[in-house]
Amino acid sequence: MNNTKVIPLTPVGRAPRAAAVPLVDVPATGLLLDALGRPLSDLRISVTDRCNFRCSYCMPKDVFNKDYPYLPHSALLSFEEITRLARLFALHGVRKVRLTGGEPLLRKNLEALIEQLAALRTPDGAPLDLTLTTNGSLLARKAVALKAAGLQRVTVSLDGLDDTVFRAMNDVDFPVADVLAGIDAARAAGLGPIKVNMVVKRGTNEQEILPMARHFRDHYGAAVVLRFIEYMDVGATNGWRMDEVMPSAEVIERISAVFPLVPLEASAPGETAQRWAYADGGGEVGVISSVTQAFCHECSRARLSTEGQLYLCLFAHGGHDLKPLLRGDASDAQILSSIGHIWQGRADRYSELRALRGPDTADASAATQRRVEMSYIGG
């Protein structure tokens, strides 16, 4: 039997489409709507396709090994190019920028990029909401510098408190104590409120739900918001199966049986997490239910890869290449029009369509056409 694992040569299944300057200008008005009437308000920027963890649901070690063809440094957008695009996206209505990866803290001199982004303003003069998602491995040593550069908040990925479970899930034997130290350092530096994301994979770490809830409730209260994420069928390398998804309703049921919860209203339009407060005032938890309760109809997020591909959905098959415009002679107005034209044509709603067709179609879709990997575009 041949057990050889096929290594993808590119992050997605087909070459990205080159972004073009449309014949009809799309001026920046501060409100850009897609084909389904959804505004563009959130930009997620991947600054690296590399990570020092090998979590099975994101970058399984048998695929992302020493032979995996990561992007060369020359292919990555420079900090100045990223900042230029972020400034143009802000003119179209983006108010929140999240830096992602891979693991974003692996990008050398990231603080310099944060300083540039922190200086940007929306058309009404407000600073951008600038945040970052990290696995926490480097956070303890970088938290103070990140805050000084202008970062406002962090989200930390942590899939369990039991050290054996956590080391197995990150698959590089990284201790949970070091991530907890990073959370403490971020809190001390003023990078808050902090969010902690736990991906729940049935049969792997669901026993960590209550210990996680208890720990962050008892130690941090409202200073840290714990969120539980359904295991998603992102990309084509994580071997996703529906029977490994624990519905968020079951997560809430488990927690509420020990710590009674009451529902909260969304804190902002298009928020992905459903919020729940501890009935005794001990803080809150959230659930992100992209499999069982799709929220495509409110999605206002665009994603920019580290090499300049614009993606309109986390489950996209291909992106729009903005780098030729950036490195050519395109003006700001022309790039603005290109971004506007791309967003206006957006009709992506993968999770809602999967729910209508049935979960088995997710496996078929991944098999016939490779989707973008989460490690390449960020969560």
C-alpha positions in Angstrom: 0.0 0.0 0.0 1.3 3.4 -0.9 1.1 5.8 2.0 3.0 8.7 0.4 1.4 12.1 1.2 1.0 14.4 -1.7 2.5 17.8 -1.0 0.7 20.7 -2.7 2.9 22.8 -4.8 0.9 26.0 -4.3 -1.3 27.2 -1.4 -4.4 26.9 -3.5 -5.6 24.8 -6.4 -5.4 27.3 -9.2 -3.4 30.4 -10.1 -4.8 33.6 -8.7 -6.5 36.0 -11.0 -4.6 39.2 -11.7 -6.5 42.1 -10.3 -7.2 44.6 -13.1 -8.2 48.3 -13.2 -11.9 48.4 -14.2 -13.1 50.5 -17.0 -15.5 52.2 -14.7 -14.1 53.9 -11.7 -15.2 52.7 -8.2 -14.6 55.7 -6.0 -14.0 55.5 -2.3 -17.1 56.6 -0.4 -16.5 54.9 2.9 -19.2 52.4 2.2 -18.5 49.6 -0.2 -21.1 46.9 -0.6 -20.8 43.5 -2.2 -23.3 41.7 -4.4 -25.3 40.6 -1.4 -25.3 44.0 0.3 -22.5 43.3 2.8 -20.2 46.1 3.7 -16.4 45.9 3.7 -15.3 46.8 7.2 -12.7 44.3 8.3 -9.3 43.5 6.7 -7.3 40.5 7.8 -3.7 40.6 6.7 -1.4 37.6 6.7 2.2 38.6 7.2 3.8 35.2 6.8 2.8 31.7 5.6 5.1 30.1 8.2 4.3 28.8 11.7 6.3 27.2 14.5 3.3 24.9 15.5 2.0 22.0 13.5 -1.6 21.8 14.7 -3.4 19.0 12.9 -6.4 21.1 12.0 -4.3 23.8 10.3 -0.7 22.7 9.4 -0.4 18.9 9.8 3.2 17.9 10.1 3.0 15.2 7.3 2.2 18.0 4.8 3.9 21.0 6.2 7.3 19.3 6.6 10.9 20.3 5.7 10.1 19.9 2.0 7.1 22.1 2.0 7.6 25.0 -0.6 7.1 28.1 1.6 7.1 31.5 -0.1 10.5 33.1 -0.6 11.0 36.4 1.1 11.1 38.3 -2.2 7.5 37.2 -2.9 6.2 38.8 0.4 4.7 42.2 0.4 6.9 44.8 2.1 5.6 46.7 5.1 5.2 49.7 2.9 3.1 47.8 0.4 0.9 46.4 3.2 0.5 49.8 4.7 -0.5 51.4 1.3 -3.1 48.7 0.8 -4.5 49.1 4.3 -4.7 52.9 3.8 -6.7 52.3 0.6 -9.0 49.7 2.2 -9.7 52.2 5.0 -11.0 54.7 2.4 -13.4 52.0 1.3 -14.8 51.6 4.8 -12.4 49.2 6.6 -12.1 50.1 10.3 -10.5 47.0 11.7 -7.2 45.4 10.7 -6.1 42.1 12.1 -2.6 40.7 11.5 -2.5 37.0 11.1 -0.2 34.3 9.6 0.9 31.5 9.8 2.3 32.8 13.1 2.6 36.6 12.6 5.2 37.1 15.3 7.7 35.1 13.2 7.8 38.0 10.7 11.0 39.9 11.4 10.6 43.5 12.7 6.8 43.2 12.8 6.7 46.2 15.2 7.7 48.5 12.3 4.7 47.4 10.4 2.5 47.9 13.4 3.8 51.5 13.8 2.9 52.3 10.2 -0.6 50.8 10.5 -1.2 52.6 13.8 -0.6 55.9 12.1 -3.4 55.3 9.6 -6.8 57.0 10.0 -10.3 56.4 8.6 -11.9 59.1 6.6 -13.5 60.5 9.7 -10.1 60.7 11.5 -10.4 57.7 13.7 -7.5 55.3 14.2 -8.0 51.8 12.9 -8.8 49.0 15.3 -5.5 47.2 15.2 -5.2 43.7 16.5 -3.3 40.5 16.0 -3.9 36.7 16.3 -1.0 34.6 17.7 -0.3 31.1 19.0 1.3 32.9 22.0 4.6 31.1 21.7 6.6 34.4 21.3 4.1 36.7 23.1 5.9 36.9 26.5 9.0 38.4 24.9 7.2 40.7 22.4 4.2 42.0 24.3 5.7 45.2 25.5 7.2 46.1 22.1 3.9 45.3 20.3 2.0 47.6 22.6 4.6 50.4 22.3 4.4 50.1 18.5 0.6 50.8 18.6 -1.0 47.3 18.7 -4.3 47.5 20.7 -5.4 44.0 21.3 -4.4 40.3 20.8 -6.2 37.1 20.3 -4.4 34.0 21.5 -5.0 30.5 20.2 -5.0 27.9 22.9 -6.6 24.5 22.5 -6.4 23.1 26.0 -4.9 23.5 29.5 -3.7 19.9 30.0 -0.1 20.0 28.9 -0.1 16.5 27.3 -3.2 17.4 25.3 -1.8 20.8 24.2 1.6 19.4 23.3 0.0 16.7 21.2 -2.2 19.2 19.4 0.5 21.7 18.6 2.7 18.6 17.6 6.0 20.4 18.3 6.0 19.6 22.1 5.4 23.2 23.1 4.4 23.6 26.7 1.1 25.2 27.7 2.8 27.2 30.5 4.6 29.3 28.0 1.4 30.3 26.2 -0.2 31.2 29.6 2.9 33.3 30.4 2.4 35.1 27.0 -1.2 35.9 28.0 -0.1 37.3 31.3 2.5 39.4 29.6 0.0 40.7 27.1 -2.4 41.7 29.9 0.4 43.4 31.8 1.4 45.3 28.7 -2.2 46.6 28.2 -3.0 44.5 25.1 -6.6 44.0 26.0 -9.3 42.9 26.4 -7.6 39.6 25.4 -9.5 36.9 23.5 -8.5 33.3 23.7 -9.7 31.0 21.0 -10.0 27.2 21.5 -10.8 25.0 18.5 -12.9 22.1 19.7 -12.2 18.8 17.9 -14.4 15.9 19.1 -12.3 13.0 20.2 -9.3 15.1 20.7 -9.8 17.9 23.2 -13.5 18.3 24.2 -12.6 17.3 27.7 -10.7 20.6 28.0 -13.8 22.7 27.6 -14.7 23.0 31.3 -11.1 23.3 32.6 -10.6 26.2 30.1 -13.8 27.9 31.1 -13.0 27.5 34.8 -9.4 28.7 34.5 -10.1 31.9 32.5 -13.2 32.7 34.5 -11.5 32.3 37.9 -8.2 33.9 37.0 -9.1 36.7 34.7 -12.9 37.4 34.8 -13.8 40.0 32.2 -10.2 40.7 31.3 -10.0 37.6 29.0 -12.8 36.4 26.8 -12.7 32.7 26.0 -14.2 31.6 22.7 -14.9 28.1 21.4 -14.6 27.5 17.7 -16.1 24.7 15.8 -13.6 22.6 13.9 -13.9 23.9 10.3 -13.3 22.3 6.9 -10.8 25.0 5.8 -8.3 24.0 3.1 -7.7 20.4 2.0 -5.0 19.0 4.2 -6.5 18.7 7.7 -8.6 15.6 7.0 -11.8 17.3 8.2 -14.8 15.1 9.1 -18.2 16.2 10.3 -18.2 13.7 13.1 -15.3 15.5 14.6 -17.2 18.7 14.9 -18.7 19.5 18.3 -21.6 21.9 17.8 -21.4 25.1 19.8 -24.8 24.4 21.3 -23.3 21.4 23.0 -20.3 23.4 24.2 -22.7 26.0 25.8 -24.7 23.2 27.3 -21.7 21.7 29.0 -20.5 25.0 30.5 -23.9 26.2 31.5 -24.5 23.0 33.5 -21.7 24.1 35.8 -21.6 27.8 35.3 -25.0 29.1 34.3 -24.9 31.4 31.3 -27.2 34.1 29.9 -27.1 35.3 26.2 -25.7 38.7 25.3 -26.3 40.9 22.3 -23.6 41.2 19.7 -21.1 43.9 20.4 -20.7 45.0 16.8 -22.5 44.4 13.4 -21.2 41.3 11.7 -19.6 39.8 14.8 -18.8 36.2 14.3 -19.1 35.1 17.9 -22.3 34.5 19.9 -21.7 35.9 23.3 -22.7 34.5 26.7 -22.2 36.0 30.1 -21.8 34.1 33.3 -24.9 34.6 35.3 -23.0 35.6 38.4 -21.0 38.3 36.6 -17.8 36.3 36.2 -17.1 37.4 32.7 -18.2 36.0 29.4 -17.5 33.3 26.8 -18.2 33.1 23.1 -18.8 30.5 20.5 -18.0 30.7 16.8 -20.4 28.3 14.9 -19.3 28.5 11.3 -20.3 24.9 10.6 -23.6 24.5 12.4 -24.8 28.1 12.3 -23.3 29.8 9.3 -23.0 33.6 9.5 -22.1 34.3 5.8 -25.0 36.8 5.5 -23.2 39.2 7.9 -19.6 38.6 6.8 -17.8 41.9 6.2 -14.2 40.5 6.0 -11.6 40.6 3.3 -8.4 38.7 3.6 -5.0 39.7 2.2 -2.3 37.1 1.8 1.3 37.7 2.6 2.1 37.9 -1.1 -0.7 40.2 -2.1 -3.6 37.9 -3.0 -7.0 39.3 -2.0 -9.4 36.6 -0.8 -13.1 37.2 -0.3 -13.9 34.1 1.8 -12.0 31.9 4.2 -13.1 28.9 2.1 -12.1 30.4 -1.3 -10.5 28.5 -4.1 -8.6 31.4 -5.5 -7.7 35.0 -4.9 -7.2 38.3 -6.8 -3.5 39.3 -7.3 -3.0 42.9 -6.2 0.8 42.7 -6.3 1.3 43.6 -10.0 -0.7 46.8 -9.4 1.4 47.6 -6.3 4.7 47.0 -8.0 3.6 48.5 -11.4 2.7 52.1 -12.0 -0.9 51.9 -10.8 -2.1 55.0 -8.9 -4.0 54.9 -5.6 -7.2 55.7 -7.5 -6.7 52.8 -9.8 -6.0 50.4 -7.0 -9.0 51.7 -5.1 -11.2 51.0 -8.2 -9.8 47.5 -8.5 -10.5 46.7 -4.9 -13.9 48.2 -5.2 -14.7 46.3 -8.4 -13.6 43.0 -6.8 -15.7 43.5 -3.6 -18.8 44.6 -5.5 -18.7 41.3 -7.4 -18.4 39.2 -4.2 -21.2 36.7 -3.6 -19.3 34.1 -1.5 -21.3 32.2 1.1 -19.7 28.9 1.3 -20.9 27.9 4.8 -24.5 28.7 4.1 -24.5 26.7 0.9 -22.8 23.8 2.7 -25.5 23.8 5.3 -28.2 23.7 2.5 -26.5 20.9 0.6 -25.4 18.9 3.6 -22.1 18.4 5.3 -20.9 15.6 3.0 -20.5 18.1 0.2 -17.6 19.8 2.1 -15.4 16.7 1.6 -16.4 16.5 -2.1 -15.6 20.2 -2.7 -12.1 19.9 -1.1 -11.4 16.8 -3.1 -12.3 18.3 -6.5 -10.8 21.8 -6.1 -8.3 22.7 -3.5 -9.3 25.5 -1.2 -7.0 28.0 0.3 -5.2 26.8 3.5 -5.9 28.6 6.7 -2.1 28.7 7.5 -1.7 30.8 4.3 -4.6 33.3 4.7 -5.2 33.3 8.5 -8.3 32.4 10.4 
